[in-house]
């Protein structure tokens, strides 16, 4: 399954991100900054701010 998590590097989001990766899912995290580097073949980080429509295009 493909999973998109907004704010996936915060306190709760990081736990959820790791949970889905451990289950073998493809995880994409959308966030303003990549505070935590996750090296996993099924992980992707997209830099964007959900409050800024131009950064989502």
N, CA, C and O atoms as a CHARMM CRD file, in Angstrom:
* protein
*
  228
    1    1 UNK  N      0.84800  -1.16400   0.00000 PROA 1      0.00000
    2    1 UNK  CA     0.00000   0.00000   0.00000 PROA 1      0.00000
    3    1 UNK  C      0.90100   1.23700   0.00000 PROA 1      0.00000
    4    1 UNK  O      1.97200   1.23200   0.60700 PROA 1      0.00000
    5    2 UNK  N      0.46200   2.29200  -0.68200 PROA 2      0.00000
    6    2 UNK  CA     1.16500   3.56800  -0.67700 PROA 2      0.00000
    7    2 UNK  C      0.51100   4.47700   0.35100 PROA 2      0.00000
    8    2 UNK  O     -0.71100   4.62600   0.38100 PROA 2      0.00000
    9    3 UNK  N      1.35200   5.08900   1.20300 PROA 3      0.00000
   10    3 UNK  CA     0.85400   5.91100   2.29900 PROA 3      0.00000
   11    3 UNK  C      1.47100   7.30400   2.18800 PROA 3      0.00000
   12    3 UNK  O      2.68000   7.43300   1.99700 PROA 3      0.00000
   13    4 UNK  N      0.64400   8.35000   2.30700 PROA 4      0.00000
   14    4 UNK  CA     1.11400   9.73000   2.36700 PROA 4      0.00000
   15    4 UNK  C      0.82500  10.26000   3.76200 PROA 4      0.00000
   16    4 UNK  O     -0.30800  10.20200   4.24100 PROA 4      0.00000
   17    5 UNK  N      1.86600  10.77800   4.40900 PROA 5      0.00000
   18    5 UNK  CA     1.71400  11.30900   5.76400 PROA 5      0.00000
   19    5 UNK  C      2.15600  12.75900   5.75700 PROA 5      0.00000
   20    5 UNK  O      3.29200  13.06600   5.39600 PROA 5      0.00000
   21    6 UNK  N      1.25500  13.65700   6.15600 PROA 6      0.00000
   22    6 UNK  CA     1.64200  15.05500   6.31700 PROA 6      0.00000
   23    6 UNK  C      2.10200  15.23700   7.75500 PROA 6      0.00000
   24    6 UNK  O      1.45200  14.76800   8.68900 PROA 6      0.00000
   25    7 UNK  N      3.22400  15.91700   7.92600 PROA 7      0.00000
   26    7 UNK  CA     3.77400  16.07400   9.27000 PROA 7      0.00000
   27    7 UNK  C      4.32700  14.76800   9.80700 PROA 7      0.00000
   28    7 UNK  O      4.27800  14.51400  11.01000 PROA 7      0.00000
   29    8 UNK  N      4.84900  13.94300   8.92100 PROA 8      0.00000
   30    8 UNK  CA     5.29900  12.61200   9.31100 PROA 8      0.00000
   31    8 UNK  C      6.62200  12.55100  10.03400 PROA 8      0.00000
   32    8 UNK  O      7.11200  11.45900  10.31800 PROA 8      0.00000
   33    9 UNK  N      7.22500  13.70500  10.34600 PROA 9      0.00000
   34    9 UNK  CA     8.49300  13.70100  11.06800 PROA 9      0.00000
   35    9 UNK  C      8.37100  14.35700  12.43800 PROA 9      0.00000
   36    9 UNK  O      9.37700  14.58300  13.11100 PROA 9      0.00000
   37   10 UNK  N      7.15000  14.66100  12.85100 PROA 10     0.00000
   38   10 UNK  CA     6.91600  15.18800  14.20200 PROA 10     0.00000
   39   10 UNK  C      6.87500  14.03600  15.19600 PROA 10     0.00000
   40   10 UNK  O      7.22700  12.90900  14.84900 PROA 10     0.00000
   41   11 UNK  N      6.45700  14.30300  16.40800 PROA 11     0.00000
   42   11 UNK  CA     6.45700  13.28000  17.45200 PROA 11     0.00000
   43   11 UNK  C      5.59300  12.07300  17.08200 PROA 11     0.00000
   44   11 UNK  O      6.09400  10.95200  17.00500 PROA 11     0.00000
   45   12 UNK  N      4.31900  12.29400  16.85600 PROA 12     0.00000
   46   12 UNK  CA     3.41500  11.19800  16.51600 PROA 12     0.00000
   47   12 UNK  C      3.63800  10.73100  15.08100 PROA 12     0.00000
   48   12 UNK  O      3.62000   9.53200  14.80200 PROA 12     0.00000
   49   13 UNK  N      3.84900  11.68100  14.17500 PROA 13     0.00000
   50   13 UNK  CA     4.04200  11.34900  12.76400 PROA 13     0.00000
   51   13 UNK  C      5.23000  10.45000  12.53100 PROA 13     0.00000
   52   13 UNK  O      5.17200   9.56300  11.68000 PROA 13     0.00000
   53   14 UNK  N      6.31700  10.65600  13.27000 PROA 14     0.00000
   54   14 UNK  CA     7.51000   9.82800  13.11000 PROA 14     0.00000
   55   14 UNK  C      7.22800   8.38600  13.52400 PROA 14     0.00000
   56   14 UNK  O      7.69800   7.44600  12.88300 PROA 14     0.00000
   57   15 UNK  N      6.46500   8.22000  14.59000 PROA 15     0.00000
   58   15 UNK  CA     6.09700   6.87100  15.01600 PROA 15     0.00000
   59   15 UNK  C      5.26000   6.19500  13.93500 PROA 15     0.00000
   60   15 UNK  O      5.48600   5.03000  13.61000 PROA 15     0.00000
   61   16 UNK  N      4.28600   6.93100  13.37500 PROA 16     0.00000
   62   16 UNK  CA     3.42100   6.38400  12.32900 PROA 16     0.00000
   63   16 UNK  C      4.23600   6.04700  11.08100 PROA 16     0.00000
   64   16 UNK  O      4.02100   5.00300  10.46300 PROA 16     0.00000
   65   17 UNK  N      5.16300   6.91800  10.71100 PROA 17     0.00000
   66   17 UNK  CA     6.03100   6.67400   9.55700 PROA 17     0.00000
   67   17 UNK  C      6.80400   5.37800   9.73100 PROA 17     0.00000
   68   17 UNK  O      6.81500   4.53600   8.83300 PROA 17     0.00000
   69   18 UNK  N      7.44400   5.21100  10.87000 PROA 18     0.00000
   70   18 UNK  CA     8.20800   3.98200  11.13000 PROA 18     0.00000
   71   18 UNK  C      7.30300   2.75000  11.14700 PROA 18     0.00000
   72   18 UNK  O      7.69200   1.68800  10.66100 PROA 18     0.00000
   73   19 UNK  N      6.12000   2.88400  11.69400 PROA 19     0.00000
   74   19 UNK  CA     5.17900   1.76600  11.75300 PROA 19     0.00000
   75   19 UNK  C      4.85000   1.26100  10.34700 PROA 19     0.00000
   76   19 UNK  O      4.93900   0.06400  10.07700 PROA 19     0.00000
   77   20 UNK  N      4.46900   2.18200   9.45000 PROA 20     0.00000
   78   20 UNK  CA     4.12300   1.76300   8.09800 PROA 20     0.00000
   79   20 UNK  C      5.33100   1.21900   7.33700 PROA 20     0.00000
   80   20 UNK  O      5.18800   0.28500   6.54900 PROA 20     0.00000
   81   21 UNK  N      6.51000   1.78300   7.55800 PROA 21     0.00000
   82   21 UNK  CA     7.70900   1.25400   6.90400 PROA 21     0.00000
   83   21 UNK  C      8.00900  -0.17000   7.37800 PROA 21     0.00000
   84   21 UNK  O      8.37400  -1.02900   6.57600 PROA 21     0.00000
   85   22 UNK  N      7.85400  -0.41600   8.67100 PROA 22     0.00000
   86   22 UNK  CA     8.08900  -1.75600   9.21900 PROA 22     0.00000
   87   22 UNK  C      7.09400  -2.77000   8.67100 PROA 22     0.00000
   88   22 UNK  O      7.39900  -3.96000   8.59400 PROA 22     0.00000
   89   23 UNK  N      5.90800  -2.30900   8.29100 PROA 23     0.00000
   90   23 UNK  CA     4.88500  -3.19200   7.72100 PROA 23     0.00000
   91   23 UNK  C      5.11400  -3.43500   6.23300 PROA 23     0.00000
   92   23 UNK  O      4.39100  -4.21900   5.61900 PROA 23     0.00000
   93   24 UNK  N      6.12700  -2.76200   5.63500 PROA 24     0.00000
   94   24 UNK  CA     6.46700  -2.98000   4.23500 PROA 24     0.00000
   95   24 UNK  C      5.75300  -2.06200   3.25500 PROA 24     0.00000
   96   24 UNK  O      5.77400  -2.31500   2.05000 PROA 24     0.00000
   97   25 UNK  N      5.12000  -0.99900   3.74800 PROA 25     0.00000
   98   25 UNK  CA     4.40100  -0.07800   2.87800 PROA 25     0.00000
   99   25 UNK  C      5.34900   0.95900   2.28100 PROA 25     0.00000
  100   25 UNK  O      6.41600   1.22500   2.83500 PROA 25     0.00000
  101   26 UNK  N      4.95400   1.54600   1.14400 PROA 26     0.00000
  102   26 UNK  CA     5.67200   2.67000   0.55600 PROA 26     0.00000
  103   26 UNK  C      5.15900   3.93400   1.23600 PROA 26     0.00000
  104   26 UNK  O      3.97000   4.24400   1.16800 PROA 26     0.00000
  105   27 UNK  N      6.06800   4.66500   1.89600 PROA 27     0.00000
  106   27 UNK  CA     5.67500   5.83100   2.68300 PROA 27     0.00000
  107   27 UNK  C      6.27900   7.09600   2.09200 PROA 27     0.00000
  108   27 UNK  O      7.48800   7.18100   1.87900 PROA 27     0.00000
  109   28 UNK  N      5.42400   8.07400   1.83200 PROA 28     0.00000
  110   28 UNK  CA     5.86100   9.40100   1.41900 PROA 28     0.00000
  111   28 UNK  C      5.44600  10.37200   2.51200 PROA 28     0.00000
  112   28 UNK  O      4.28800  10.40600   2.92700 PROA 28     0.00000
  113   29 UNK  N      6.41300  11.16100   2.97000 PROA 29     0.00000
  114   29 UNK  CA     6.15300  12.15900   3.99900 PROA 29     0.00000
  115   29 UNK  C      6.20700  13.53300   3.35300 PROA 29     0.00000
  116   29 UNK  O      7.15400  13.85700   2.63700 PROA 29     0.00000
  117   30 UNK  N      5.19100  14.33100   3.61200 PROA 30     0.00000
  118   30 UNK  CA     5.11900  15.70500   3.13100 PROA 30     0.00000
  119   30 UNK  C      5.37000  16.61500   4.32000 PROA 30     0.00000
  120   30 UNK  O      4.65100  16.54600   5.31700 PROA 30     0.00000
  121   31 UNK  N      6.39500  17.47600   4.22400 PROA 31     0.00000
  122   31 UNK  CA     6.69900  18.36000   5.33400 PROA 31     0.00000
  123   31 UNK  C      7.46800  19.58600   4.89600 PROA 31     0.00000
  124   31 UNK  O      7.96200  19.66400   3.77100 PROA 31     0.00000
  125   32 UNK  N      7.56100  20.54400   5.80500 PROA 32     0.00000
  126   32 UNK  CA     8.27900  21.78800   5.50800 PROA 32     0.00000
  127   32 UNK  C      9.77500  21.61500   5.57800 PROA 32     0.00000
  128   32 UNK  O     10.50700  22.27900   4.84300 PROA 32     0.00000
  129   33 UNK  N     10.25100  20.73700   6.44900 PROA 33     0.00000
  130   33 UNK  CA    11.69400  20.50000   6.55400 PROA 33     0.00000
  131   33 UNK  C     11.93300  19.04000   6.94100 PROA 33     0.00000
  132   33 UNK  O     11.13700  18.41600   7.64200 PROA 33     0.00000
  133   34 UNK  N     13.03100  18.54000   6.46700 PROA 34     0.00000
  134   34 UNK  CA    13.38500  17.14500   6.75300 PROA 34     0.00000
  135   34 UNK  C     14.27300  17.13200   7.99900 PROA 34     0.00000
  136   34 UNK  O     15.49900  17.06500   7.91200 PROA 34     0.00000
  137   35 UNK  N     13.61100  17.19900   9.16900 PROA 35     0.00000
  138   35 UNK  CA    14.33500  17.25900  10.44200 PROA 35     0.00000
  139   35 UNK  C     15.00800  15.94500  10.78500 PROA 35     0.00000
  140   35 UNK  O     16.02000  15.91700  11.48600 PROA 35     0.00000
  141   36 UNK  N     14.44300  14.86500  10.29100 PROA 36     0.00000
  142   36 UNK  CA    14.95900  13.52900  10.56800 PROA 36     0.00000
  143   36 UNK  C     15.24200  12.86500   9.23100 PROA 36     0.00000
  144   36 UNK  O     14.39400  12.87700   8.33800 PROA 36     0.00000
  145   37 UNK  N     16.41400  12.29300   9.08800 PROA 37     0.00000
  146   37 UNK  CA    16.76400  11.58400   7.86400 PROA 37     0.00000
  147   37 UNK  C     16.43300  10.10700   8.06700 PROA 37     0.00000
  148   37 UNK  O     16.91100   9.47700   9.01000 PROA 37     0.00000
  149   38 UNK  N     15.61600   9.56800   7.17800 PROA 38     0.00000
  150   38 UNK  CA    15.24100   8.16000   7.24300 PROA 38     0.00000
  151   38 UNK  C     15.79100   7.48500   5.99200 PROA 38     0.00000
  152   38 UNK  O     15.41600   7.83500   4.87300 PROA 38     0.00000
  153   39 UNK  N     16.66900   6.53000   6.18500 PROA 39     0.00000
  154   39 UNK  CA    17.23100   5.77400   5.07100 PROA 39     0.00000
  155   39 UNK  C     16.50200   4.44500   4.96500 PROA 39     0.00000
  156   39 UNK  O     16.82100   3.48100   5.66000 PROA 39     0.00000
  157   40 UNK  N     15.52300   4.42000   4.08400 PROA 40     0.00000
  158   40 UNK  CA    14.74300   3.20200   3.86800 PROA 40     0.00000
  159   40 UNK  C     14.33200   3.18300   2.41300 PROA 40     0.00000
  160   40 UNK  O     13.96300   4.21800   1.85800 PROA 40     0.00000
  161   41 UNK  N     14.39100   2.02900   1.79400 PROA 41     0.00000
  162   41 UNK  CA    14.09500   1.91200   0.36800 PROA 41     0.00000
  163   41 UNK  C     12.66300   2.31700   0.02800 PROA 41     0.00000
  164   41 UNK  O     12.39900   2.75000  -1.09300 PROA 41     0.00000
  165   42 UNK  N     11.73900   2.18400   0.97100 PROA 42     0.00000
  166   42 UNK  CA    10.32900   2.49900   0.72900 PROA 42     0.00000
  167   42 UNK  C      9.93000   3.88900   1.22400 PROA 42     0.00000
  168   42 UNK  O      8.74100   4.18300   1.35100 PROA 42     0.00000
  169   43 UNK  N     10.91800   4.74500   1.50300 PROA 43     0.00000
  170   43 UNK  CA    10.64300   6.06700   2.07700 PROA 43     0.00000
  171   43 UNK  C     10.98600   7.17200   1.09200 PROA 43     0.00000
  172   43 UNK  O     11.98800   7.10400   0.38000 PROA 43     0.00000
  173   44 UNK  N     10.12700   8.19900   1.06300 PROA 44     0.00000
  174   44 UNK  CA    10.36600   9.37500   0.22800 PROA 44     0.00000
  175   44 UNK  C      9.90000  10.61400   0.99200 PROA 44     0.00000
  176   44 UNK  O      8.84300  10.59700   1.62400 PROA 44     0.00000
  177   45 UNK  N     10.69100  11.68600   0.93200 PROA 45     0.00000
  178   45 UNK  CA    10.31100  12.94700   1.56400 PROA 45     0.00000
  179   45 UNK  C     10.03400  13.98100   0.48700 PROA 45     0.00000
  180   45 UNK  O     10.82500  14.14500  -0.44300 PROA 45     0.00000
  181   46 UNK  N      8.90700  14.68200   0.61200 PROA 46     0.00000
  182   46 UNK  CA     8.55800  15.77100  -0.28400 PROA 46     0.00000
  183   46 UNK  C      8.48500  17.06100   0.52400 PROA 46     0.00000
  184   46 UNK  O      7.71100  17.16600   1.47500 PROA 46     0.00000
  185   47 UNK  N      9.30300  18.04400   0.13200 PROA 47     0.00000
  186   47 UNK  CA     9.30400  19.31900   0.84500 PROA 47     0.00000
  187   47 UNK  C      8.16500  20.18600   0.32300 PROA 47     0.00000
  188   47 UNK  O      8.15700  20.56300  -0.84800 PROA 47     0.00000
  189   48 UNK  N      7.20800  20.50100   1.18300 PROA 48     0.00000
  190   48 UNK  CA     6.07400  21.35200   0.82500 PROA 48     0.00000
  191   48 UNK  C      5.38300  21.80200   2.10600 PROA 48     0.00000
  192   48 UNK  O      5.55400  21.20700   3.17000 PROA 48     0.00000
  193   49 UNK  N      4.60300  22.86100   1.97600 PROA 49     0.00000
  194   49 UNK  CA     3.83900  23.39800   3.09700 PROA 49     0.00000
  195   49 UNK  C      2.36300  23.33000   2.68200 PROA 49     0.00000
  196   49 UNK  O      1.96900  23.96400   1.70300 PROA 49     0.00000
  197   50 UNK  N      1.55500  22.57500   3.41100 PROA 50     0.00000
  198   50 UNK  CA     0.15900  22.39100   3.00700 PROA 50     0.00000
  199   50 UNK  C     -0.64200  23.68900   3.09300 PROA 50     0.00000
  200   50 UNK  O     -1.75000  23.76100   2.56200 PROA 50     0.00000
  201   51 UNK  N     -0.10000  24.71700   3.75500 PROA 51     0.00000
  202   51 UNK  CA    -0.79800  25.99400   3.80300 PROA 51     0.00000
  203   51 UNK  C     -0.41700  26.90300   2.63800 PROA 51     0.00000
  204   51 UNK  O     -0.96800  27.99500   2.49700 PROA 51     0.00000
  205   52 UNK  N      0.53100  26.45600   1.79400 PROA 52     0.00000
  206   52 UNK  CA     0.98900  27.23100   0.64300 PROA 52     0.00000
  207   52 UNK  C      0.68000  26.45000  -0.63600 PROA 52     0.00000
  208   52 UNK  O      1.39400  25.50600  -0.97600 PROA 52     0.00000
  209   53 UNK  N     -0.37500  26.84000  -1.34000 PROA 53     0.00000
  210   53 UNK  CA    -0.83500  26.09400  -2.52000 PROA 53     0.00000
  211   53 UNK  C      0.25400  25.99500  -3.59000 PROA 53     0.00000
  212   53 UNK  O      0.32100  24.99000  -4.29800 PROA 53     0.00000
  213   54 UNK  N      1.10200  27.00700  -3.72300 PROA 54     0.00000
  214   54 UNK  CA     2.16000  26.96900  -4.74300 PROA 54     0.00000
  215   54 UNK  C      3.20300  25.90600  -4.45100 PROA 54     0.00000
  216   54 UNK  O      3.77000  25.33800  -5.38500 PROA 54     0.00000
  217   55 UNK  N      3.47400  25.62100  -3.19000 PROA 55     0.00000
  218   55 UNK  CA     4.46500  24.60100  -2.86800 PROA 55     0.00000
  219   55 UNK  C      3.93300  23.18700  -3.08900 PROA 55     0.00000
  220   55 UNK  O      4.70400  22.22800  -3.11900 PROA 55     0.00000
  221   56 UNK  N      2.60600  23.05900  -3.24300 PROA 56     0.00000
  222   56 UNK  CA     2.00100  21.74400  -3.46100 PROA 56     0.00000
  223   56 UNK  C      1.92400  21.36500  -4.93700 PROA 56     0.00000
  224   56 UNK  O      1.66800  20.20600  -5.26500 PROA 56     0.00000
  225   57 UNK  N      2.14000  22.32400  -5.82300 PROA 57     0.00000
  226   57 UNK  CA     2.00800  22.04600  -7.26200 PROA 57     0.00000
  227   57 UNK  C      3.14900  21.21600  -7.79100 PROA 57     0.00000
  228   57 UNK  O      3.18300  20.90000  -8.98000 PROA 57     0.00000
